Amino acid sequence: MMKIHSLSALLLAALLAGCGSDDDGATAPAPEPTPPKSPYLTLDIQPQAKFEGQFVVYLGRYADPLKDWLQSDQARDLSGDGRIDERDAHLDGVYNPPQTAIVVDAKEMDRVLRTNPDGLGAGSARPDIFVDGNYSSFDALRYLAYTRQDLKLEQVQPPALTGRDTFEFVLSWDRNGDGVFDEQDNDVYANFMGHDWHTRVKYDGGELIKLNGTLDGLGPQGEAHYERLDQIWVQPGMTLRFQPFSPEMTERRRWVQDREMARLAQNGGKVVLPQLNIMKPGEPQPMVIANLEVTAHNMRPDIFQPGVITKMDIFLSAADAGLDVAFNYWPSLSTGAKVEHFALFRVDGIASEVGRGWATVYGDMAVHGDFSRASVCDFASPATGGMDLVVDPEHCRLDWNSNFGGNVMHMMADTWVMNQPVQFTMILVKDHYKLWGMEEYSGKARVERDFSEAEDGSDIMTLQAFDLPESGSGPLLTETHFGWGIADCTECHNEQKQPLGHGGHSWPVNSADGFDATQPYYCATCHGNNGAPKGHGETARCFWCHAGDSTTPSHHGEASTRRLYQGDAIKSNDKIYNDPNELNALPRDSDGNYQPYEQVWSSVNSDWDMSRVFPDPYSCMTCHPN
């Protein structure tokens, strides 16, 4: 296997704003020398995470009447559409109640914890993991316990004493608000002197509300897990729920962590992953890398101390051993979600294609089936670990009956700490085009699209990405071009300007493919891409990343604009956003109640529309070739 090759960065250069003469003789200044890009990345990005803004916290177990109804004998198809979901529960009068959120100001939390108010550390309680100014979910709990009268954190044991490299504690919550900590605060589990408190997590999805399902998504509660509370990085914009779990959940979590500590000790303190399985499409058997020593590559020095190992390091260590691996970077997305993480993009020559890409699973083989909407929590069998543990069926339903959790979580690899080795990692290519109802425009082949408003077949055009002319052929633009770096040729070359090029009237139009407007990427077939930087391997839906709050490209005509889709303008009302045919795509509000999309801000290139002048991804892939 070959090492990955360095790809050209896709960071847009500063664009010239003025229009002048073609022969004004101006030259662009020489670029500043830049350090070499990481061989693991398709983009020359060095994130600078800052603990600022806000995040949301909820206290206590969420009752979730919708889940109760869906798993009861009352659940039935009241709408007659052939399926049972939250809409049927609503017809039966069942809704999830609104939650009371605690909004935490990051700067205030930082100010308070820097005073070491509880004796557990000035700043983070895990300075061995987090660099100054970054915090864990345990630190968030410390802050709440110090600043709120209804929380009390006691009997705190440090990682060195627990034997699991994590803090353990007892927590009391005055759930009924009577000013007294006692057994009256308990509900299903112990809120008073509770030994079983942990957290659920959920990350910011912006306008995306299709994963808020109680049983088939993340749920309003968030994802339950077996991770160490003091090693989960708090990212502004995320949601944490601190709650008591069942004693069985605590025992299962500690069992998993004990096994990780045993693997670490067995290898003399080295993090050795017993098995990395790579499931390639069309292959009957996985590619297996056994006993991979995982070392720290320090890809997030803005968050973690040198030497801290993350899940991302699994793949980078495999790359060091010869596997072709590349990561892309996800910035703020068009949905409004602030991601700012590295994402696994290419493995052994197979690259993600937006709606089809690499999915990851990490953990212990024995717990792989713990979380599902029909889990029965049989942990005594040899395949599930052979534990001497019998789980109360109601505890199983409340804690484990959800599609996501445990080994399968929506946590990005570059900030998922793994200082102790999991038993296995599996990656496989998953296709989400059908699941999310997306039309697949990959840019790799010629396709036809109906641009008519009524979608009645009256305005069909051919979409294709073009090859750029070779150097030395044709009237290629150079740095002397007065508009060097400006993507939209029509800003200067149009019928309202002094005639420039083509006589000011005979602008080349791709009429052969059915278009009737001047398209800069079609101009590029003769004149080159006018200094546009190369692409970074993506092949579709460029607007997902390049139509966000801070990532919308300038000088790209209508592709640089956003519009409000509402009512009939949400063309995908019967597809991607409001389609109940795929339960995971059913839109729900933050409490899990059915809520159809009514309006969405998005790019002119979107899941409802496509620019005729800068069609995504065809214009992108022409001027920014991969």
GUSEBA-923584 format. One record per residue (C-alpha): residue number from 1; z, y, x; residue in three letters. Coordinates in Angstrom, 3 decimals, m for minus. Layout:
BEGIN
n_zz_yy_xx_res
NUM_Z_Y_X_ALA
...
END
This chain:
BEGIN
n_zz_yy_xx_res
1_0.000_0.000_0.000_MET
2_m0.751_3.493_1.175_MET
3_1.513_6.461_1.332_LYS
4_0.831_9.145_m1.209_ILE
5_m1.371_12.020_m0.119_HIS
6_m0.308_15.603_m0.447_SER
7_m1.892_17.248_m3.484_LEU
8_m2.752_20.923_m3.708_SER
9_m0.218_23.044_m5.537_ALA
10_m0.879_24.448_m8.991_LEU
11_1.185_27.555_m8.632_LEU
12_m1.039_30.372_m9.853_LEU
13_m1.702_33.041_m7.247_ALA
14_m1.114_36.697_m8.050_ALA
15_m4.079_37.849_m10.121_LEU
16_m5.982_41.072_m9.601_LEU
17_m5.865_43.340_m12.600_ALA
18_m8.791_45.721_m12.089_GLY
19_m12.548_45.458_m12.603_CYS
20_m14.963_47.092_m10.152_GLY
21_m18.277_46.654_m8.472_SER
22_m19.506_43.282_m7.244_ASP
23_m20.288_44.729_m3.827_ASP
24_m17.304_46.977_m3.200_ASP
25_m16.513_45.034_m0.045_GLY
26_m12.813_44.593_m0.812_ALA
27_m11.136_41.599_0.752_THR
28_m7.987_39.829_m0.299_ALA
29_m5.059_39.989_2.133_PRO
30_m4.441_36.908_4.251_ALA
31_m1.955_34.586_2.561_PRO
32_1.503_34.167_4.018_GLU
33_2.008_30.831_5.815_PRO
34_4.014_28.391_3.715_THR
35_6.093_25.403_4.769_PRO
36_4.578_21.973_4.139_PRO
37_5.008_20.595_0.654_LYS
38_7.160_17.540_0.045_SER
39_5.029_14.377_0.206_PRO
40_6.697_13.147_m2.986_TYR
41_5.634_16.081_m5.165_LEU
42_2.354_17.153_m6.737_THR
43_3.687_20.715_m6.902_LEU
44_5.304_22.759_m4.185_ASP
45_8.397_23.534_m6.231_ILE
46_11.984_24.088_m5.138_GLN
47_14.058_24.505_m8.323_PRO
48_16.909_26.982_m8.304_GLN
49_19.195_25.903_m11.134_ALA
50_21.775_28.466_m12.177_LYS
51_24.860_27.888_m14.273_PHE
52_24.258_30.697_m16.713_GLU
53_23.598_31.101_m20.389_GLY
54_25.301_28.814_m22.886_GLN
55_25.763_25.210_m23.889_PHE
56_27.172_23.694_m27.048_VAL
57_30.185_21.416_m27.500_VAL
58_31.392_19.469_m30.529_TYR
59_34.837_17.879_m30.798_LEU
60_35.637_14.601_m32.456_GLY
61_33.693_11.726_m33.951_ARG
62_30.928_12.775_m36.332_TYR
63_31.371_11.045_m39.701_ALA
64_27.617_10.743_m40.398_ASP
65_27.376_9.841_m44.121_PRO
66_23.619_9.335_m43.726_LEU
67_24.177_6.490_m41.286_LYS
68_26.785_4.994_m43.611_ASP
69_24.330_5.099_m46.529_TRP
70_21.385_3.714_m44.569_LEU
71_23.480_0.736_m43.418_GLN
72_25.069_0.071_m46.828_SER
73_24.070_m1.877_m49.928_ASP
74_23.263_1.460_m51.578_GLN
75_20.238_1.994_m49.347_ALA
76_17.053_1.590_m51.403_ARG
77_13.574_3.039_m51.704_ASP
78_14.197_5.736_m54.295_LEU
79_10.961_7.628_m53.554_SER
80_8.772_4.540_m53.974_GLY
81_6.850_5.152_m50.749_ASP
82_7.601_1.701_m49.333_GLY
83_10.229_2.724_m46.794_ARG
84_13.890_3.683_m46.728_ILE
85_14.921_6.746_m44.781_ASP
86_16.947_9.949_m45.002_GLU
87_14.784_11.304_m47.836_ARG
88_15.923_8.450_m50.054_ASP
89_19.537_9.188_m49.153_ALA
90_18.994_12.803_m50.180_HIS
91_17.629_11.631_m53.542_LEU
92_20.913_9.743_m53.910_ASP
93_22.841_12.939_m53.126_GLY
94_23.825_12.008_m49.570_VAL
95_23.559_14.649_m46.853_TYR
96_25.196_15.049_m43.460_ASN
97_27.584_18.015_m43.406_PRO
98_27.034_20.903_m40.992_PRO
99_28.878_20.651_m37.707_GLN
100_31.212_23.244_m36.239_THR
101_29.845_24.140_m32.829_ALA
102_31.792_25.479_m29.864_ILE
103_29.479_27.726_m27.865_VAL
104_30.530_27.848_m24.214_VAL
105_29.521_30.779_m22.056_ASP
106_28.680_29.395_m18.626_ALA
107_29.833_32.454_m16.679_LYS
108_33.190_32.508_m18.451_GLU
109_33.717_28.796_m17.785_MET
110_32.844_29.375_m14.132_ASP
111_35.284_32.302_m13.919_ARG
112_38.156_30.308_m15.425_VAL
113_37.653_27.120_m13.412_LEU
114_37.418_29.017_m10.129_ARG
115_41.108_29.884_m10.620_THR
116_42.002_26.150_m10.539_ASN
117_43.943_26.474_m13.821_PRO
118_44.905_22.791_m14.051_ASP
119_45.307_21.891_m10.393_GLY
120_42.235_19.637_m10.430_LEU
121_40.124_21.900_m8.287_GLY
122_38.922_25.463_m7.893_ALA
123_35.492_25.160_m9.427_GLY
124_34.329_21.623_m10.106_SER
125_36.807_18.769_m9.911_ALA
126_34.081_16.895_m7.980_ARG
127_33.155_19.180_m5.056_PRO
128_32.039_16.026_m3.278_ASP
129_29.161_15.786_m5.774_ILE
130_28.354_19.311_m6.982_PHE
131_27.586_22.364_m4.904_VAL
132_29.568_25.482_m5.637_ASP
133_28.849_26.897_m9.083_GLY
134_27.724_23.634_m10.718_ASN
135_29.842_21.546_m13.066_TYR
136_30.195_18.179_m14.748_SER
137_30.954_17.320_m18.360_SER
138_34.515_16.533_m17.235_PHE
139_34.745_20.095_m15.937_ASP
140_33.643_21.318_m19.363_ALA
141_36.475_19.287_m20.882_LEU
142_38.938_20.815_m18.410_ARG
143_37.804_24.279_m19.441_TYR
144_38.182_23.539_m23.142_LEU
145_41.619_21.976_m22.693_ALA
146_42.833_25.038_m20.805_TYR
147_41.383_27.686_m23.112_THR
148_41.963_26.079_m26.531_ARG
149_45.262_25.496_m28.311_GLN
150_43.981_22.380_m30.110_ASP
151_43.242_20.290_m26.986_LEU
152_45.674_18.792_m24.485_LYS
153_44.568_16.941_m21.343_LEU
154_47.266_14.724_m19.821_GLU
155_47.918_11.794_m17.459_GLN
156_44.868_12.607_m15.377_VAL
157_44.122_10.008_m12.700_GLN
158_41.769_10.983_m9.858_PRO
159_38.797_8.831_m8.805_PRO
160_40.627_7.477_m5.763_ALA
161_43.255_5.884_m8.026_LEU
162_41.087_4.609_m10.879_THR
163_38.946_2.474_m8.585_GLY
164_35.797_3.447_m10.502_ARG
165_34.957_6.721_m8.740_ASP
166_35.753_8.702_m11.861_THR
167_38.625_10.550_m13.504_PHE
168_40.524_8.871_m16.322_GLU
169_42.877_10.685_m18.677_PHE
170_44.640_10.899_m22.032_VAL
171_43.486_13.507_m24.542_LEU
172_45.025_14.868_m27.722_SER
173_43.150_16.925_m30.301_TRP
174_44.791_18.733_m33.192_ASP
175_42.057_17.594_m35.560_ARG
176_43.729_18.798_m38.772_ASN
177_44.567_22.189_m37.288_GLY
178_48.241_22.174_m38.320_ASP
179_49.388_23.222_m34.856_GLY
180_51.043_19.848_m34.151_VAL
181_49.724_17.008_m31.978_PHE
182_50.629_13.775_m33.790_ASP
183_49.258_10.655_m35.468_GLU
184_48.174_12.740_m38.450_GLN
185_45.229_13.846_m36.326_ASP
186_43.807_10.310_m36.072_ASN
187_40.838_9.176_m38.123_ASP
188_38.997_5.910_m37.352_VAL
189_40.045_6.237_m33.717_TYR
190_42.931_7.889_m31.889_ALA
191_42.701_11.660_m31.574_ASN
192_46.389_11.779_m30.584_PHE
193_47.212_10.510_m27.091_MET
194_43.759_8.967_m26.972_GLY
195_42.808_6.780_m24.011_HIS
196_39.243_6.271_m25.230_ASP
197_37.722_9.747_m25.188_TRP
198_34.290_10.100_m23.632_HIS
199_31.128_12.040_m24.345_THR
200_27.759_11.863_m26.027_ARG
201_24.940_13.988_m24.621_VAL
202_21.819_15.650_m25.954_LYS
203_19.377_17.891_m24.126_TYR
204_17.552_20.929_m25.448_ASP
205_14.326_20.046_m27.226_GLY
206_13.482_23.526_m28.395_GLY
207_11.536_23.360_m31.652_GLU
208_11.204_19.581_m31.346_LEU
209_13.341_18.010_m34.092_ILE
210_11.678_14.611_m34.393_LYS
211_14.386_12.684_m32.530_LEU
212_17.355_13.741_m34.656_ASN
213_17.383_10.491_m36.631_GLY
214_20.698_8.758_m37.142_THR
215_19.466_5.238_m36.400_LEU
216_16.039_5.617_m34.828_ASP
217_16.529_8.717_m32.681_GLY
218_19.293_10.405_m30.757_LEU
219_21.170_11.202_m33.933_GLY
220_23.172_14.343_m34.601_PRO
221_25.894_12.872_m32.387_GLN
222_23.836_12.533_m29.204_GLY
223_23.499_9.511_m26.925_GLU
224_26.504_7.332_m26.114_ALA
225_26.524_5.878_m22.616_HIS
226_28.407_4.174_m19.809_TYR
227_28.035_6.992_m17.254_GLU
228_30.915_8.612_m15.414_ARG
229_32.065_11.754_m17.183_LEU
230_32.598_13.689_m13.961_ASP
231_29.137_12.895_m12.592_GLN
232_27.049_14.180_m15.525_ILE
233_25.702_17.604_m14.625_TRP
234_26.133_20.239_m17.324_VAL
235_22.802_21.941_m17.868_GLN
236_22.818_25.169_m19.864_PRO
237_21.182_24.576_m23.230_GLY
238_22.441_20.997_m23.568_MET
239_24.870_19.655_m26.159_THR
240_28.037_17.679_m25.400_LEU
241_30.180_15.864_m27.941_ARG
242_33.666_14.876_m26.771_PHE
243_35.063_12.196_m29.029_GLN
244_37.286_9.145_m29.134_PRO
245_35.415_5.838_m29.030_PHE
246_36.691_2.387_m29.846_SER
247_38.883_0.569_m27.301_PRO
248_36.058_m1.986_m27.067_GLU
249_33.619_0.718_m25.976_MET
250_36.009_1.838_m23.248_THR
251_36.406_m1.737_m22.033_GLU
252_32.659_m2.289_m21.971_ARG
253_32.078_0.969_m20.084_ARG
254_34.717_0.131_m17.483_ARG
255_33.266_m3.357_m17.109_TRP
256_29.871_m1.844_m16.276_VAL
257_31.400_0.590_m13.795_GLN
258_33.457_m2.156_m12.148_ASP
259_30.285_m4.171_m11.569_ARG
260_28.645_m1.155_m9.945_GLU
261_31.641_m0.682_m7.636_MET
262_31.493_m4.377_m6.718_ALA
263_27.805_m4.097_m5.732_ARG
264_28.606_m1.077_m3.577_LEU
265_31.412_m2.955_m1.803_ALA
266_29.256_m6.063_m1.383_GLN
267_26.732_m4.019_0.607_ASN
268_29.259_m2.264_2.789_GLY
269_29.057_1.053_0.976_GLY
270_25.267_1.160_0.858_LYS
271_23.505_1.705_m2.458_VAL
272_21.254_m1.334_m2.704_VAL
273_19.269_m1.828_m5.898_LEU
274_18.915_m5.583_m6.500_PRO
275_15.657_m5.261_m8.431_GLN
276_12.983_m2.644_m9.130_LEU
277_10.478_m3.956_m11.675_ASN
278_7.154_m2.149_m12.090_ILE
279_5.262_m3.191_m15.211_MET
280_1.642_m2.145_m14.719_LYS
281_m0.688_m2.066_m17.749_PRO
282_m2.645_m5.270_m18.165_GLY
283_m0.571_m7.199_m15.635_GLU
284_1.241_m10.302_m16.978_PRO
285_4.031_m10.094_m14.410_GLN
286_5.847_m7.098_m12.968_PRO
287_5.614_m5.942_m9.399_MET
288_9.101_m6.605_m8.025_VAL
289_10.803_m4.838_m5.147_ILE
290_14.028_m6.695_m4.361_ALA
291_17.136_m5.391_m2.626_ASN
292_15.853_m1.857_m2.155_LEU
293_18.224_0.307_m0.147_GLU
294_18.364_3.659_m1.889_VAL
295_19.053_6.684_0.262_THR
296_19.546_10.337_m0.631_ALA
297_16.490_12.573_m0.354_HIS
298_18.360_15.712_m1.453_ASN
299_15.653_16.858_m3.856_MET
300_18.104_18.987_m5.837_ARG
301_20.112_20.869_m3.213_PRO
302_20.577_23.567_m5.835_ASP
303_22.889_21.178_m7.739_ILE
304_24.171_18.350_m5.536_PHE
305_25.865_18.045_m2.184_GLN
306_23.861_16.440_0.644_PRO
307_24.038_12.665_0.415_GLY
308_24.437_12.421_m3.358_VAL
309_22.084_9.757_m4.674_ILE
310_20.181_10.165_m7.932_THR
311_17.900_7.893_m9.924_LYS
312_14.975_9.842_m8.457_MET
313_15.972_8.480_m5.054_ASP
314_15.131_4.951_m6.233_ILE
315_11.451_5.833_m6.354_PHE
316_11.500_8.006_m3.250_LEU
317_13.117_5.175_m1.294_SER
318_10.375_2.863_m2.577_ALA
319_7.846_5.463_m1.426_ALA
320_9.433_5.421_2.022_ASP
321_8.794_1.661_2.011_ALA
322_5.100_2.189_1.235_GLY
323_4.829_2.423_m2.554_LEU
324_2.539_5.145_m3.909_ASP
325_4.858_7.483_m5.848_VAL
326_4.521_11.072_m7.013_ALA
327_6.641_13.388_m9.165_PHE
328_5.506_16.353_m11.225_ASN
329_7.675_19.270_m12.298_TYR
330_8.384_20.200_m15.910_TRP
331_9.260_23.901_m16.394_PRO
332_10.087_25.614_m19.676_SER
333_7.889_23.946_m22.281_LEU
334_5.820_25.348_m25.119_SER
335_8.468_24.115_m27.585_THR
336_10.968_26.502_m26.023_GLY
337_12.835_23.702_m24.266_ALA
338_14.049_24.693_m20.797_LYS
339_13.583_21.471_m18.813_VAL
340_13.220_22.408_m15.128_GLU
341_13.275_18.854_m13.776_HIS
342_11.110_16.580_m11.694_PHE
343_9.464_13.790_m13.706_ALA
344_7.981_10.512_m12.487_LEU
345_4.217_11.006_m12.600_PHE
346_2.371_8.373_m10.582_ARG
347_3.255_4.874_m9.358_VAL
348_0.941_2.582_m7.395_ASP
349_m2.146_4.580_m8.335_GLY
350_m1.404_4.804_m12.068_ILE
351_m0.691_8.347_m13.239_ALA
352_0.788_9.568_m16.486_SER
353_m1.562_11.115_m19.051_GLU
354_0.877_13.261_m21.027_VAL
355_1.152_11.114_m24.165_GLY
356_0.889_7.962_m22.078_ARG
357_3.101_7.680_m19.056_GLY
358_5.895_6.063_m17.131_TRP
359_9.106_5.301_m18.995_ALA
360_12.263_4.272_m17.165_THR
361_15.175_1.933_m17.844_VAL
362_18.232_1.738_m15.563_TYR
363_21.390_m0.324_m15.719_GLY
364_22.838_m3.782_m15.981_ASP
365_20.779_m6.655_m17.403_MET
366_23.753_m7.789_m19.447_ALA
367_23.948_m4.525_m21.375_VAL
368_20.229_m4.037_m21.930_HIS
369_20.498_m4.904_m25.619_GLY
370_23.798_m3.151_m26.309_ASP
371_22.325_m0.199_m28.193_PHE
372_20.000_m0.734_m31.130_SER
373_20.053_m0.005_m34.829_ARG
374_20.994_m3.661_m35.428_ALA
375_23.256_m4.422_m32.462_SER
376_26.014_m6.959_m33.198_VAL
377_27.902_m6.349_m29.924_CYS
378_28.106_m9.992_m28.848_ASP
379_29.401_m9.463_m25.327_PHE
380_30.841_m12.943_m24.829_ALA
381_27.613_m14.864_m24.236_SER
382_26.486_m15.533_m20.647_PRO
383_23.413_m13.339_m21.125_ALA
384_25.518_m10.347_m22.172_THR
385_28.147_m10.706_m19.461_GLY
386_30.526_m13.386_m20.728_GLY
387_33.268_m10.876_m21.445_MET
388_36.480_m11.890_m23.161_ASP
389_35.868_m9.153_m25.708_LEU
390_35.501_m9.350_m29.471_VAL
391_34.243_m6.135_m31.072_VAL
392_35.323_m5.111_m34.531_ASP
393_32.074_m5.045_m36.598_PRO
394_32.798_m1.536_m37.858_GLU
395_33.426_m0.332_m34.316_HIS
396_30.114_m1.900_m33.304_CYS
397_28.307_m0.105_m36.130_ARG
398_29.828_3.256_m35.303_LEU
399_29.536_3.162_m31.511_ASP
400_26.514_1.014_m30.694_TRP
401_24.120_1.126_m33.672_ASN
402_21.604_3.672_m32.381_SER
403_18.181_3.354_m30.776_ASN
404_19.155_5.175_m27.595_PHE
405_22.131_4.867_m25.267_GLY
406_23.401_2.814_m22.363_GLY
407_20.396_1.779_m20.266_ASN
408_17.902_3.879_m22.245_VAL
409_18.728_7.586_m22.207_MET
410_16.886_10.885_m22.188_HIS
411_18.337_11.961_m18.862_MET
412_16.018_13.135_m16.094_MET
413_16.022_11.112_m12.890_ALA
414_16.511_14.026_m10.488_ASP
415_19.946_14.890_m11.917_THR
416_21.144_11.402_m12.924_TRP
417_23.757_10.546_m10.273_VAL
418_23.781_6.965_m8.937_MET
419_26.274_6.789_m6.086_ASN
420_26.922_3.193_m7.116_GLN
421_23.956_0.847_m7.616_PRO
422_22.865_m0.313_m11.040_VAL
423_21.650_m3.898_m11.278_GLN
424_18.019_m3.200_m12.080_PHE
425_15.466_m0.489_m12.724_THR
426_12.387_m1.113_m14.822_MET
427_9.459_1.215_m15.298_ILE
428_6.552_0.688_m17.654_LEU
429_3.761_2.732_m19.192_VAL
430_4.454_3.725_m22.793_LYS
431_1.880_5.174_m25.182_ASP
432_3.163_7.881_m27.527_HIS
433_m0.144_9.131_m28.900_TYR
434_0.014_6.991_m32.011_LYS
435_3.778_7.335_m32.377_LEU
436_3.611_11.129_m32.432_TRP
437_0.302_11.303_m34.291_GLY
438_m1.464_13.158_m31.473_MET
439_m5.216_13.211_m31.057_GLU
440_m6.079_12.107_m27.540_GLU
441_m8.153_14.639_m25.624_TYR
442_m7.837_13.444_m22.058_SER
443_m10.579_15.514_m20.441_GLY
444_m11.916_12.396_m18.753_LYS
445_m14.808_11.722_m21.118_ALA
446_m17.151_13.636_m23.402_ARG
447_m15.836_13.777_m26.950_VAL
448_m16.796_15.569_m30.134_GLU
449_m14.475_17.836_m32.069_ARG
450_m14.908_19.522_m35.421_ASP
451_m13.904_23.165_m35.027_PHE
452_m14.431_24.048_m38.677_SER
453_m11.424_25.479_m40.501_GLU
454_m11.808_22.962_m43.313_ALA
455_m12.473_20.112_m40.848_GLU
456_m15.443_19.109_m42.965_ASP
457_m17.790_18.256_m40.109_GLY
458_m19.677_21.551_m40.291_SER
459_m18.826_22.829_m36.801_ASP
460_m18.951_19.911_m34.379_ILE
461_m19.047_20.646_m30.665_MET
462_m19.069_18.476_m27.574_THR
463_m16.137_18.836_m25.184_LEU
464_m16.460_17.946_m21.526_GLN
465_m15.104_18.930_m18.147_ALA
466_m17.778_20.091_m15.716_PHE
467_m18.213_19.564_m11.993_ASP
468_m17.999_22.637_m9.810_LEU
469_m20.955_23.474_m7.548_PRO
470_m20.706_22.350_m3.968_GLU
471_m20.028_24.879_m1.266_SER
472_m23.219_26.539_m0.082_GLY
473_m25.110_25.951_m3.310_SER
474_m25.839_28.628_m5.877_GLY
475_m24.335_32.122_m6.236_PRO
476_m20.750_31.110_m5.502_LEU
477_m18.104_33.802_m5.791_LEU
478_m15.962_34.554_m2.746_THR
479_m12.870_36.594_m1.964_GLU
480_m15.078_39.707_m1.906_THR
481_m15.596_39.424_m5.667_HIS
482_m13.799_42.382_m7.277_PHE
483_m12.370_40.060_m9.915_GLY
484_m11.298_37.299_m7.512_TRP
485_m8.582_35.209_m9.124_GLY
486_m9.146_36.493_m12.674_ILE
487_m9.898_33.527_m14.918_ALA
488_m11.445_35.348_m17.869_ASP
489_m14.861_36.571_m16.696_CYS
490_m15.373_38.438_m19.961_THR
491_m12.627_40.915_m19.114_GLU
492_m15.213_42.614_m16.900_CYS
493_m18.511_40.927_m17.737_HIS
494_m19.175_41.737_m21.363_ASN
495_m21.596_43.756_m23.450_GLU
496_m19.248_46.754_m23.609_GLN
497_m19.092_47.151_m19.818_LYS
498_m21.651_48.651_m17.475_GLN
499_m24.292_45.929_m17.085_PRO
500_m23.092_43.581_m14.360_LEU
501_m24.773_40.303_m13.623_GLY
502_m27.246_38.692_m16.014_HIS
503_m28.388_42.151_m17.030_GLY
504_m25.361_42.777_m19.191_GLY
505_m26.853_40.966_m22.153_HIS
506_m28.089_37.501_m21.271_SER
507_m24.747_35.825_m20.826_TRP
508_m25.014_32.055_m20.300_PRO
509_m23.674_30.113_m23.278_VAL
510_m23.161_26.361_m23.481_ASN
511_m25.332_26.082_m26.571_SER
512_m26.301_22.519_m25.683_ALA
513_m22.766_21.441_m26.564_ASP
514_m22.723_23.534_m29.724_GLY
515_m20.808_26.606_m28.508_PHE
516_m21.853_30.169_m29.258_ASP
517_m19.407_32.117_m27.061_ALA
518_m19.266_32.866_m23.359_THR
519_m16.908_30.441_m21.652_GLN
520_m15.610_31.230_m18.157_PRO
521_m15.362_27.559_m17.236_TYR
522_m19.055_27.192_m18.070_TYR
523_m19.801_30.169_m15.814_CYS
524_m17.951_28.233_m13.090_ALA
525_m20.662_25.546_m13.074_THR
526_m22.837_28.050_m11.174_CYS
527_m20.404_30.544_m9.705_HIS
528_m17.452_28.294_m8.783_GLY
529_m13.886_28.623_m9.967_ASN
530_m13.293_32.134_m8.594_ASN
531_m10.280_31.165_m6.485_GLY
532_m8.443_29.035_m9.040_ALA
533_m5.939_26.682_m7.378_PRO
534_m6.425_22.944_m7.584_LYS
535_m4.807_20.833_m10.289_GLY
536_m1.864_18.526_m9.889_HIS
537_m3.014_15.324_m11.543_GLY
538_m2.333_16.024_m15.223_GLU
539_m5.213_15.358_m17.576_THR
540_m4.234_16.627_m21.016_ALA
541_m2.212_19.095_m23.046_ARG
542_m1.827_21.614_m20.271_CYS
543_m0.391_23.984_m22.889_PHE
544_2.774_21.896_m23.105_TRP
545_3.885_23.328_m19.770_CYS
546_1.594_26.343_m19.434_HIS
547_2.405_28.022_m22.738_ALA
548_6.144_28.345_m22.343_GLY
549_8.306_31.429_m22.106_ASP
550_7.618_31.986_m18.417_SER
551_4.627_29.734_m17.719_THR
552_1.818_31.090_m19.918_THR
553_m1.046_31.966_m17.566_PRO
554_m2.375_35.522_m17.599_SER
555_m6.057_36.476_m17.674_HIS
556_m7.009_33.329_m19.590_HIS
557_m8.219_35.059_m22.724_GLY
558_m6.888_33.613_m25.947_GLU
559_m5.331_30.734_m23.980_ALA
560_m2.859_33.346_m22.718_SER
561_m1.678_34.053_m26.254_THR
562_0.636_32.372_m28.707_ARG
563_0.408_32.336_m32.472_ARG
564_2.601_31.474_m35.421_LEU
565_1.494_28.398_m37.329_TYR
566_2.965_28.241_m40.810_GLN
567_2.148_26.885_m44.230_GLY
568_m1.415_25.586_m44.385_ASP
569_m1.987_26.704_m40.795_ALA
570_0.110_23.755_m39.591_ILE
571_m2.934_21.539_m39.678_LYS
572_m0.932_18.596_m38.431_SER
573_1.279_18.688_m41.520_ASN
574_m0.061_15.208_m42.253_ASP
575_0.084_14.143_m38.623_LYS
576_2.292_14.935_m35.686_ILE
577_5.068_17.011_m37.223_TYR
578_5.715_15.925_m40.801_ASN
579_4.312_12.408_m40.905_ASP
580_6.856_9.902_m42.295_PRO
581_4.694_6.875_m41.444_ASN
582_6.384_6.571_m38.067_GLU
583_10.145_6.921_m38.521_LEU
584_10.668_8.331_m35.048_ASN
585_8.355_11.183_m36.004_ALA
586_10.243_12.096_m39.186_LEU
587_11.499_15.671_m38.675_PRO
588_15.207_16.247_m39.180_ARG
589_17.552_19.163_m38.599_ASP
590_20.368_19.124_m36.044_SER
591_22.640_17.317_m38.525_ASP
592_20.103_14.558_m39.143_GLY
593_18.993_15.711_m42.602_ASN
594_15.268_15.569_m43.411_TYR
595_13.669_18.953_m42.755_GLN
596_9.886_19.347_m42.689_PRO
597_8.387_21.824_m40.267_TYR
598_7.503_25.085_m41.979_GLU
599_6.520_27.257_m39.021_GLN
600_5.972_26.773_m35.303_VAL
601_5.133_29.160_m32.476_TRP
602_2.627_27.595_m30.121_SER
603_m0.396_28.213_m27.975_SER
604_m3.899_28.741_m29.346_VAL
605_m4.469_25.452_m27.565_ASN
606_m2.052_23.270_m29.497_SER
607_m1.703_20.190_m31.659_ASP
608_m3.153_22.244_m34.537_TRP
609_m5.880_24.206_m32.864_ASP
610_m8.072_24.460_m29.769_MET
611_m9.579_27.480_m28.073_SER
612_m13.372_27.574_m28.114_ARG
613_m13.403_29.700_m24.948_VAL
614_m10.663_27.959_m22.934_PHE
615_m10.418_24.489_m24.555_PRO
616_m7.492_22.432_m23.220_ASP
617_m7.830_20.355_m21.052_PRO
618_m11.583_20.655_m20.464_TYR
619_m11.635_24.214_m19.145_SER
620_m8.446_23.547_m17.156_CYS
621_m9.842_20.439_m15.466_MET
622_m13.112_22.185_m14.624_THR
623_m11.614_25.177_m12.828_CYS
624_m8.487_23.393_m11.553_HIS
625_m9.973_20.021_m10.491_PRO
626_m7.545_17.227_m9.765_ASN
END
